[in-house]
């Protein structure tokens, strides 16, 4: 099955809007976001190096009620701030069709990170076990 996400850009909200609009787990999410520290300077340098990549965009599919989102996405937001990549958050309940493209064995990945080029080429996704992809 091919993955189609290019049409989703422009339908999401900014990471800041996601954090401000959270109805559940807002304090825990904010605590994780505020507590973020780079543990490895090489990782920070990698994300900083993405500043020169004007061909990449990021979509994050998330729901504020999901514990995986609360634990993982604050770190992703902070790393992406370093990269300056255009990032949008799709609220799961409003973008069920996006989640359906990534079901694994019937399981719903409530936190997904998608990397795409401006031309629309799908590069990578991270699910329950979020991995950082070297580009």
DSSP file (Angstrom, degrees, kcal/mol; ACC not computed):
  #  RESIDUE AA STRUCTURE BP1 BP2  ACC     N-H-->O    O-->H-N    N-H-->O    O-->H-N    TCO  KAPPA ALPHA  PHI   PSI    X-CA   Y-CA   Z-CA
    1    1 A X              0   0    0      0, 0.0     2,-0.2     0, 0.0     0, 0.0   0.000 360.0 360.0 360.0 130.3    0.0    0.0    0.0
    2    2 A X        -     0   0    0      1,-0.0     2,-0.5     2,-0.0     0, 0.0  -0.558 360.0-126.5 -84.5 152.3    1.4    3.4   -0.9
    3    3 A X        -     0   0    0     -2,-0.2     2,-0.5   119,-0.0   119,-0.2  -0.852  21.3-169.7-104.0 127.6    1.4    6.2    1.6
    4    4 A X        +     0   0    0     -2,-0.5    97,-0.1     1,-0.1   117,-0.1  -0.950  30.3 134.9-121.6 112.7   -0.2    9.5    0.7
    5    5 A X    >>  +     0   0    0     -2,-0.5     3,-2.5   115,-0.3     4,-0.6   0.487  41.4  97.5-131.4 -10.6    0.3   12.4    3.0
    6    6 A X  G >4 S+     0   0    0      1,-0.3     3,-1.1   114,-0.3   114,-0.1   0.857  83.8  57.6 -54.4 -37.6    1.3   15.5    0.9
    7    7 A X  G 34 S+     0   0    0      1,-0.2    -1,-0.3   113,-0.1    -2,-0.1   0.650  95.0  68.2 -68.0 -13.8   -2.4   16.7    1.0
    8    8 A X  G X4 S+     0   0    0     -3,-2.5     3,-2.2     2,-0.1     4,-0.4   0.727  73.1 101.5 -79.7 -22.2   -2.3   16.8    4.8
    9    9 A X  T << S+     0   0    0     -3,-1.1    50,-0.1    -4,-0.6    48,-0.0  -0.447  84.8  29.2 -66.0 134.5    0.2   19.6    5.0
   10   10 A X  T 3  S+     0   0    0     -2,-0.2    -1,-0.3     3,-0.0    -2,-0.1   0.260 104.5  82.0  96.3  -9.6   -1.7   22.8    5.8
   11   11 A X  S <  S+     0   0    0     -3,-2.2    -2,-0.2     2,-0.1    -3,-0.1   0.541  80.7  75.1 -99.4 -10.7   -4.4   20.9    7.7
   12   12 A X  S    S-     0   0    0     -4,-0.4     2,-0.3    78,-0.1    78,-0.2  -0.194  74.1-120.3 -94.1-174.3   -2.4   20.6   10.9
   13   13 A X  B     -A   89   0A   0     76,-2.4    76,-3.3     1,-0.1    -1,-0.1  -0.784  33.6 -93.8-120.6 166.1   -1.6   22.9   13.8
   14   14 A X     >  -     0   0    0     -2,-0.3     4,-2.3    74,-0.2     5,-0.2  -0.372  35.6-110.7 -75.2 159.3    1.8   24.1   15.1
   15   15 A X  H  > S+     0   0    0     72,-0.3     4,-2.5     1,-0.2     5,-0.2   0.900 121.1  53.6 -55.0 -39.9    3.4   22.3   18.0
   16   16 A X  H  > S+     0   0    0      1,-0.2     4,-2.6     2,-0.2    -1,-0.2   0.912 107.7  49.4 -62.6 -42.4    2.8   25.4   20.1
   17   17 A X  H  > S+     0   0    0      2,-0.2     4,-2.0     1,-0.2    -1,-0.2   0.883 109.7  52.6 -63.8 -37.7   -0.9   25.3   19.2
   18   18 A X  H  X S+     0   0    0     -4,-2.3     4,-0.6     2,-0.2    -2,-0.2   0.950 111.5  45.5 -61.1 -48.9   -1.1   21.6   20.1
   19   19 A X  H >< S+     0   0    0     -4,-2.5     3,-0.8     1,-0.2    -2,-0.2   0.912 114.9  47.2 -63.0 -42.6    0.5   22.3   23.6
   20   20 A X  H 3< S+     0   0    0     -4,-2.6    -1,-0.2     1,-0.2    -2,-0.2   0.827 113.7  48.4 -68.2 -31.4   -1.8   25.3   24.3
   21   21 A X  H 3< S+     0   0    0     -4,-2.0    -1,-0.2    -5,-0.2    -2,-0.2   0.439  78.5 128.8 -91.5   0.3   -4.9   23.4   23.2
   22   22 A X    <<  -     0   0    0     -3,-0.8     3,-0.1    -4,-0.6     4,-0.1  -0.331  33.4-176.4 -61.1 133.2   -4.4   20.2   25.1
   23   23 A X  S    S+     0   0    0      1,-0.2     2,-0.3     2,-0.0    -1,-0.2   0.619  70.8  40.0 -99.9 -20.6   -7.4   19.2   27.2
   24   24 A X  S    S+     0   0    0      1,-0.1    -1,-0.2     2,-0.1    42,-0.1  -0.957 119.8   5.0-130.3 147.6   -5.7   16.2   28.9
   25   25 A X  S  > S+     0   0    0     -2,-0.3     4,-2.5     1,-0.1     5,-0.2   0.669  76.1 142.3  60.1  21.0   -2.2   15.6   30.3
   26   26 A X  H  >  +     0   0    0      1,-0.2     4,-2.6     2,-0.2     5,-0.2   0.907  69.4  46.2 -61.6 -44.3   -1.2   19.2   29.6
   27   27 A X  H  > S+     0   0    0      2,-0.2     4,-2.3     1,-0.2    -1,-0.2   0.918 114.2  47.1 -67.5 -43.1    0.9   19.6   32.8
   28   28 A X  H  > S+     0   0    0      2,-0.2     4,-2.0     1,-0.2    -2,-0.2   0.906 113.4  49.2 -64.6 -41.2    2.7   16.3   32.3
   29   29 A X  H  X S+     0   0    0     -4,-2.5     4,-2.2     1,-0.2    -2,-0.2   0.936 112.0  48.4 -61.8 -47.2    3.4   17.1   28.7
   30   30 A X  H  X S+     0   0    0     -4,-2.6     4,-3.1     1,-0.2     5,-0.2   0.872 108.1  54.8 -62.6 -37.8    4.7   20.5   29.6
   31   31 A X  H  X S+     0   0    0     -4,-2.3     4,-1.9     2,-0.2    -1,-0.2   0.912 109.9  46.3 -63.5 -41.5    6.9   19.1   32.3
   32   32 A X  H  X S+     0   0    0     -4,-2.0     4,-0.5     2,-0.2    -2,-0.2   0.885 114.0  48.9 -65.8 -38.9    8.5   16.7   29.8
   33   33 A X  H >< S+     0   0    0     -4,-2.2     3,-0.9     1,-0.2    -2,-0.2   0.936 114.3  44.6 -65.2 -47.6    8.9   19.6   27.3
   34   34 A X  H 3< S+     0   0    0     -4,-3.1    -2,-0.2     1,-0.2    -1,-0.2   0.806 111.4  53.7 -68.5 -30.0   10.5   21.9   29.9
   35   35 A X  H 3< S+     0   0    0     -4,-1.9    -1,-0.2    -5,-0.2    -2,-0.2   0.536  79.4 126.3 -83.4  -6.1   12.8   19.2   31.3
   36   36 A X    <<  +     0   0    0     -3,-0.9     2,-0.3    -4,-0.5    -3,-0.0  -0.270  30.2 169.0 -59.5 133.4   14.3   18.3   28.0
   37   37 A X        -     0   0    0      3,-0.0     2,-0.4     0, 0.0     3,-0.0  -0.991  40.7-109.2-139.9 141.6   18.1   18.4   27.8
   38   38 A X        -     0   0    0     -2,-0.3     3,-0.1     1,-0.2    -2,-0.0  -0.588  28.2-172.6 -69.1 125.1   20.3   17.1   25.1
   39   39 A X  S    S+     0   0    0     -2,-0.4     2,-0.4     1,-0.3    -1,-0.2   0.617  74.5  38.1 -92.4 -15.5   22.1   14.0   26.5
   40   40 A X     >  -     0   0    0      1,-0.1     4,-1.6    -3,-0.0     3,-0.5  -0.974  65.3-153.0-141.0 120.8   24.4   13.7   23.5
   41   41 A X  H  > S+     0   0    0     -2,-0.4     4,-2.6     1,-0.2     5,-0.2   0.804  97.5  62.1 -64.8 -28.9   26.0   16.7   21.6
   42   42 A X  H  > S+     0   0    0      2,-0.2     4,-2.2     1,-0.2    -1,-0.2   0.898 103.0  50.0 -62.9 -39.8   26.2   14.6   18.4
   43   43 A X  H  > S+     0   0    0     -3,-0.5     4,-2.3     2,-0.2     5,-0.2   0.925 110.8  49.1 -63.8 -43.7   22.4   14.3   18.4
   44   44 A X  H  X S+     0   0    0     -4,-1.6     4,-2.5     1,-0.2    -2,-0.2   0.922 110.8  50.1 -61.6 -43.8   22.0   18.0   18.9
   45   45 A X  H  X S+     0   0    0     -4,-2.6     4,-2.2     2,-0.2    -1,-0.2   0.880 107.8  54.6 -62.6 -38.2   24.5   18.6   16.0
   46   46 A X  H  X S+     0   0    0     -4,-2.2     4,-0.7     2,-0.2    -2,-0.2   0.956 111.4  43.1 -59.6 -50.1   22.5   16.3   13.8
   47   47 A X  H >< S+     0   0    0     -4,-2.3     3,-0.8     1,-0.2     4,-0.2   0.875 112.6  53.2 -66.9 -35.8   19.3   18.2   14.3
   48   48 A X  H >< S+     0   0    0     -4,-2.5     3,-2.0     1,-0.2    -1,-0.2   0.879 101.4  61.1 -63.3 -36.6   21.0   21.5   13.9
   49   49 A X  H >< S+     0   0    0     -4,-2.2     3,-1.1     1,-0.3    -1,-0.2   0.730  90.6  69.1 -63.4 -21.1   22.4   20.3   10.6
   50   50 A X  G X< S+     0   0    0     -3,-0.8     3,-2.1    -4,-0.7    -1,-0.3   0.625  74.5  87.0 -73.4 -11.1   18.9   19.9    9.4
   51   51 A X  G <  S+     0   0    0     -3,-2.0    -1,-0.2     1,-0.3    -2,-0.2   0.819  87.6  52.1 -54.9 -30.8   18.6   23.7    9.4
   52   52 A X  G <  S+     0   0    0     -3,-1.1     2,-1.0    -4,-0.2    -1,-0.3   0.498  86.8  95.8 -86.2  -3.2   20.1   23.7    5.9
   53   53 A X    X   +     0   0    0     -3,-2.1     3,-0.6    30,-0.2    -1,-0.1  -0.756  39.5 166.4 -92.1 101.0   17.5   21.1    4.6
   54   54 A X  T 3   +     0   0    0     -2,-1.0    -1,-0.2     1,-0.2    -3,-0.1   0.325  67.8  70.9 -93.7   9.0   14.7   23.1    3.0
   55   55 A X  T 3  S+     0   0    0     62,-0.1    63,-1.5    63,-0.1     2,-0.3   0.359  83.0  84.4-104.5   4.5   13.3   20.0    1.3
   56   56 A X  E <   +B  117   0A   0     -3,-0.6    30,-0.7    61,-0.3     2,-0.3  -0.848  46.7 177.6-114.7 146.1   12.0   18.3    4.5
   57   57 A X  E     -Bc 116  86A   0     59,-2.7    59,-2.3    -2,-0.3     2,-0.4  -0.961  15.9-143.5-137.7 156.6    8.7   18.6    6.4
   58   58 A X  E     -Bc 115  87A   0     28,-2.8    30,-2.2    -2,-0.3     2,-0.4  -0.976  10.0-171.5-127.9 134.8    7.3   16.8    9.4
   59   59 A X  E     -Bc 114  88A   0     55,-1.9    55,-3.2    -2,-0.4     2,-0.5  -0.976   6.8-165.2-117.3 137.9    3.8   15.7   10.3
   60   60 A X  E     -Bc 113  89A   0     28,-2.3    30,-3.3    -2,-0.4     2,-0.6  -0.991   7.6-154.4-123.7 124.6    3.0   14.3   13.8
   61   61 A X  E     +Bc 112  90A   0     51,-2.3    51,-1.7    -2,-0.5     2,-0.3  -0.877  34.0 157.4 -96.7 121.6   -0.2   12.5   14.4
   62   62 A X  E     - c   0  91A   0     28,-2.5    30,-2.6    -2,-0.6     2,-0.4  -0.974  36.6-157.0-149.0 156.3   -1.1   12.8   18.1
   63   63 A X    >   -     0   0    0     47,-0.3     3,-1.7    -2,-0.3     6,-0.2  -0.998  21.6-139.5-133.1 132.3   -3.9   12.7   20.7
   64   64 A X  T 3  S+     0   0    0     -2,-0.4   -35,-0.1     1,-0.3     6,-0.1   0.678 100.8  60.5 -67.7 -16.5   -3.5   14.5   24.0
   65   65 A X  T 3  S+     0   0    0      4,-0.0     2,-0.5   -40,-0.0    -1,-0.3   0.559  83.1 100.6 -84.5  -8.3   -5.1   11.6   25.9
   66   66 A X    <>  -     0   0    0     -3,-1.7     4,-2.0     1,-0.1     3,-0.3  -0.672  62.6-152.3 -88.0 124.1   -2.4    9.1   24.8
   67   67 A X  H  > S+     0   0    0     -2,-0.5     4,-2.0     1,-0.2     5,-0.2   0.844  97.0  58.1 -61.0 -35.6    0.3    8.3   27.3
   68   68 A X  H  > S+     0   0    0      1,-0.2     4,-2.3     2,-0.2     5,-0.4   0.896 106.7  49.1 -61.1 -39.8    2.8    7.5   24.5
   69   69 A X  H  >>S+     0   0    0     -3,-0.3     4,-1.8    -6,-0.2     5,-0.6   0.932 109.7  51.2 -63.9 -46.0    2.3   11.0   23.1
   70   70 A X  H  <5S+     0   0    0     -4,-2.0     4,-0.3     1,-0.2    -1,-0.2   0.864 116.9  40.0 -61.2 -37.3    2.8   12.6   26.6
   71   71 A X  H  <5S+     0   0    0     -4,-2.0     4,-0.2    -5,-0.2    -1,-0.2   0.823 128.5  25.6 -82.2 -32.1    6.1   10.7   27.1
   72   72 A X  H >X5S+     0   0    0     -4,-2.3     4,-1.6    -5,-0.2     3,-0.7   0.848 106.8  63.5-104.9 -41.5    7.5   11.0   23.6
   73   73 A X  H 3X5S+     0   0    0     -4,-1.8     4,-3.1    -5,-0.4     5,-0.2   0.816  94.1  61.8 -66.5 -32.9    6.3   14.0   21.7
   74   74 A X  H 3><S+     0   0    0     -5,-0.6     4,-2.1    -4,-0.3    -1,-0.2   0.914 107.5  46.8 -57.1 -38.8    7.7   16.7   24.0
   75   75 A X  H <> S+     0   0    0     -3,-0.7     4,-2.5    -4,-0.2    -1,-0.2   0.909 111.9  50.4 -66.5 -42.2   11.2   15.4   23.1
   76   76 A X  H  X S+     0   0    0     -4,-1.6     4,-2.7     1,-0.2     5,-0.2   0.928 108.9  51.8 -62.2 -45.3   10.3   15.3   19.4
   77   77 A X  H  X S+     0   0    0     -4,-3.1     4,-1.9     1,-0.2    -1,-0.2   0.929 111.2  47.5 -56.9 -45.4    9.1   18.9   19.6
   78   78 A X  H  X S+     0   0    0     -4,-2.1     4,-1.3    -5,-0.2    -1,-0.2   0.914 112.4  48.3 -65.3 -42.4   12.3   20.0   21.2
   79   79 A X  H  X S+     0   0    0     -4,-2.5     4,-1.2     1,-0.2    -1,-0.2   0.906 111.4  50.6 -63.0 -41.4   14.5   18.2   18.7
   80   80 A X  H  X>S+     0   0    0     -4,-2.7     4,-1.7     1,-0.2     5,-0.8   0.810 102.1  60.8 -69.8 -28.6   12.5   19.6   15.8
   81   81 A X  H  <5S+     0   0    0     -4,-1.9    -1,-0.2     1,-0.2    -2,-0.2   0.904 104.3  50.8 -59.9 -39.6   12.9   23.1   17.2
   82   82 A X  H  <5S+     0   0    0     -4,-1.3    -1,-0.2     1,-0.2    -2,-0.2   0.847 112.2  46.8 -65.1 -34.0   16.6   22.7   16.9
   83   83 A X  H  <5S-     0   0    0     -4,-1.2    -1,-0.2    -5,-0.1   -30,-0.2   0.735  93.1-144.1 -81.8 -23.4   16.2   21.6   13.3
   84   84 A X  T  <5 +     0   0    0     -4,-1.7     2,-0.2     1,-0.2    -3,-0.1   0.708  42.3 158.1  62.2  21.3   13.8   24.4   12.2
   85   85 A X      < -     0   0    0     -5,-0.8     2,-0.3     1,-0.1    -1,-0.2  -0.523  54.6 -99.6 -73.4 143.1   12.0   21.9   10.0
   86   86 A X  E     - c   0  57A   0    -30,-0.7   -28,-2.8    -2,-0.2     2,-0.4  -0.484  51.9-172.4 -62.2 124.3    8.4   22.9    9.2
   87   87 A X  E     - c   0  58A   0     -2,-0.3     2,-0.4   -30,-0.2   -72,-0.3  -0.979  14.6-179.5-130.2 132.9    6.3   20.8   11.6
   88   88 A X  E     - c   0  59A   0    -30,-2.2   -28,-2.3    -2,-0.4     2,-0.5  -0.974  17.4-143.0-128.6 146.9    2.6   20.3   11.8
   89   89 A X  E     -Ac  13  60A   0    -76,-3.3   -76,-2.4    -2,-0.4     2,-0.5  -0.934   8.8-155.6-108.9 128.7    0.5   18.3   14.3
   90   90 A X  E     - c   0  61A   0    -30,-3.3   -28,-2.5    -2,-0.5     2,-0.5  -0.913  20.2-128.7-101.1 124.8   -2.5   16.4   13.1
   91   91 A X  E >>  - c   0  62A   0     -2,-0.5     3,-1.6   -30,-0.2     4,-0.9  -0.621  17.0-135.6 -74.9 124.1   -5.1   15.7   15.8
   92   92 A X  G >4 S+     0   0    0    -30,-2.6     3,-1.4    -2,-0.5     7,-0.2   0.872 100.8  54.6 -50.0 -48.7   -5.9   12.0   15.7
   93   93 A X  G 34 S+     0   0    0      1,-0.3     3,-0.3   -31,-0.2    -1,-0.3   0.750 112.6  44.5 -62.5 -22.9   -9.6   12.4   16.0
   94   94 A X  G <4 S+     0   0    0     -3,-1.6    -1,-0.3     1,-0.2    -2,-0.2   0.525 119.4  41.3 -95.5  -7.9   -9.7   14.8   13.1
   95   95 A X    XX  +     0   0    0     -3,-1.4     4,-1.4    -4,-0.9     3,-1.1  -0.262  61.1 142.7-137.6  48.0   -7.4   12.7   10.9
   96   96 A X  H 3> S+     0   0    0     -3,-0.3     4,-2.3     1,-0.3    -1,-0.1   0.838  72.0  63.7 -57.3 -35.0   -8.4    9.1   11.4
   97   97 A X  H 3> S+     0   0    0      1,-0.2     4,-0.7     2,-0.2    -1,-0.3   0.824 100.4  52.4 -61.9 -31.1   -7.7    8.4    7.7
   98   98 A X  H X4 S+     0   0    0     -3,-1.1     3,-1.0     1,-0.2     4,-0.3   0.935 109.1  48.2 -69.4 -46.2   -4.0    9.2    8.2
   99   99 A X  H >< S+     0   0    0     -4,-1.4     3,-2.3     1,-0.2    10,-0.3   0.893 102.7  63.7 -60.4 -39.0   -3.8    6.8   11.1
  100  100 A X  H >< S+     0   0    0     -4,-2.3     3,-0.8     1,-0.3    -1,-0.2   0.764  93.5  62.0 -59.9 -25.4   -5.5    4.1    9.0
  101  101 A X  T << S+     0   0    0     -3,-1.0    -1,-0.3    -4,-0.7    -2,-0.2   0.651 109.0  42.6 -72.8 -13.5   -2.6    4.1    6.6
  102  102 A X  T <  S+     0   0    0     -3,-2.3    -1,-0.2    -4,-0.3    -2,-0.2   0.163  75.3 139.6-121.6  17.3   -0.2    3.0    9.4
  103  103 A X    <   -     0   0    0     -3,-0.8     2,-0.5    -4,-0.2     5,-0.2  -0.408  36.2-157.3 -62.9 136.2   -2.2    0.3   11.2
  104  104 A X  B >  S-E  107   0B   0      3,-1.8     3,-2.4     1,-0.1    -1,-0.1  -0.959  72.0 -24.4-120.7 114.9    0.1   -2.5   12.2
  105  105 A X  T 3  S-     0   0    0     -2,-0.5    -1,-0.1     1,-0.3     3,-0.1   0.857 125.1 -55.2  52.8  37.5   -1.6   -5.9   12.8
  106  106 A X  T 3  S+     0   0    0      1,-0.3     2,-0.3     0, 0.0    -1,-0.3   0.410 108.8 130.6  80.5  -2.3   -4.8   -3.9   13.6
  107  107 A X  B <   -E  104   0B   0     -3,-2.4    -3,-1.8    -5,-0.1     2,-0.6  -0.672  56.7-129.6 -89.3 138.4   -3.1   -1.9   16.2
  108  108 A X        -     0   0    0     -2,-0.3     2,-1.2    -5,-0.2    -5,-0.1  -0.766   9.0-146.7 -90.5 118.8   -3.5    1.9   16.1
  109  109 A X        -     0   0    0     -2,-0.6   -48,-0.1   -10,-0.3    -7,-0.1  -0.707  15.4-173.3 -84.3  96.6   -0.2    3.9   16.4
  110  110 A X  S    S+     0   0    0     -2,-1.2     2,-0.4     1,-0.2   -47,-0.3   0.558  71.6  48.9 -73.4  -6.5   -1.4    6.9   18.3
  111  111 A X        +     0   0    0    -49,-0.1     2,-0.4    -3,-0.1   -49,-0.2  -0.956  69.8 164.4-133.9 116.0    1.8    8.7   17.9
  112  112 A X  E     -B   61   0A   0    -51,-1.7   -51,-2.3    -2,-0.4     2,-0.5  -0.993  21.9-160.4-134.4 139.9    3.4    8.9   14.4
  113  113 A X  E     -BD  60 126A   0     13,-1.5    13,-1.6    -2,-0.4     2,-0.5  -0.983  14.4-166.3-117.1 125.0    6.1   11.1   13.0
  114  114 A X  E     -BD  59 125A   0    -55,-3.2   -55,-1.9    -2,-0.5     2,-0.5  -0.941   6.8-160.4-115.8 132.2    6.2   11.4    9.3
  115  115 A X  E     +BD  58 124A   0      9,-2.6     8,-2.8    -2,-0.5     9,-1.2  -0.950  21.3 165.3-108.9 129.8    9.1   12.8    7.3
  116  116 A X  E     -BD  57 122A   0    -59,-2.3   -59,-2.7    -2,-0.5     6,-0.2  -0.963  33.1-120.1-138.6 155.4    8.4   14.0    3.7
  117  117 A X  E >   -B   56   0A   0      4,-2.1     3,-1.7    -2,-0.3   -61,-0.3  -0.513  34.8-108.6 -85.7 164.5   10.1   16.0    1.1
  118  118 A X  T 3  S+     0   0    0    -63,-1.5   -62,-0.1     1,-0.3    -1,-0.1   0.826 121.5  61.0 -61.1 -30.3    8.5   19.2   -0.2
  119  119 A X  T 3  S-     0   0    0    -64,-0.3    -1,-0.3     2,-0.1   -63,-0.1   0.552 123.9-106.0 -74.7  -6.1    8.0   17.3   -3.5
  120  120 A X    <   +     0   0    0     -3,-1.7     2,-0.3     1,-0.3  -115,-0.3   0.464  66.6 151.4  98.8   1.9    5.9   14.8   -1.5
  121  121 A X        -     0   0    0      1,-0.1    -4,-2.1  -117,-0.1     2,-0.4  -0.536  45.0-129.6 -70.8 125.8    8.2   11.8   -1.3
  122  122 A X  E     +D  116   0A   0     -2,-0.3    -6,-0.2    -6,-0.2     3,-0.1  -0.619  33.3 170.6 -75.3 128.5    7.6    9.8    1.8
  123  123 A X  E     -     0   0A   0     -8,-2.8     2,-0.3     1,-0.4    -7,-0.2   0.821  50.9 -27.0-107.4 -47.4   10.8    9.2    3.7
  124  124 A X  E     -D  115   0A   0     -9,-1.2    -9,-2.6     9,-0.0    -1,-0.4  -0.991  42.3-154.1-165.6 162.6   10.1    7.6    7.1
  125  125 A X  E     -D  114   0A   0     -2,-0.3     2,-0.4   -11,-0.2   -11,-0.2  -0.990   8.1-152.1-144.8 149.2    7.7    7.2   10.0
  126  126 A X  E     +D  113   0A   0    -13,-1.6   -13,-1.5    -2,-0.3     4,-0.2  -0.980  20.0 173.5-121.1 136.8    8.1    6.4   13.7
  127  127 A X        -     0   0    0      2,-0.6     3,-0.1    -2,-0.4    -1,-0.1   0.146  60.6 -24.1-113.3-132.3    5.5    4.7   15.6
  128  128 A X  S    S+     0   0    0      1,-0.3     2,-0.9     2,-0.1   -16,-0.0   0.866 138.8  44.1 -56.3 -40.5    5.2    3.3   19.1
  129  129 A X  S    S-     0   0    0      2,-0.0    -2,-0.6     0, 0.0     2,-0.4  -0.868  94.0-150.3-104.7  97.9    9.0    2.9   19.4
  130  130 A X        -     0   0    0     -2,-0.9     2,-0.4    -4,-0.2    -4,-0.1  -0.532  15.3-172.0 -77.7 125.2   10.0    6.2   17.9
  131  131 A X        -     0   0    0     -2,-0.4     2,-0.5    -6,-0.1    -2,-0.0  -0.878  23.3-125.2-113.2 148.0   13.4    6.2   16.1
  132  132 A X        -     0   0    0     -2,-0.4     2,-0.5    -6,-0.0    -2,-0.0  -0.816  27.2-140.5 -90.9 130.2   15.2    9.1   14.7
  133  133 A X        -     0   0    0     -2,-0.5     2,-0.4     2,-0.0    -9,-0.0  -0.794   4.5-137.3 -97.4 127.3   16.0    8.6   11.1
  134  134 A X              0   0    0     -2,-0.5   -88,-0.0     1,-0.1    -2,-0.0  -0.699 360.0 360.0 -79.5 128.5   19.4    9.7    9.7
  135  135 A X              0   0    0     -2,-0.4    -1,-0.1     0, 0.0    -2,-0.0   0.410 360.0 360.0-103.4 360.0   18.8   11.5    6.4
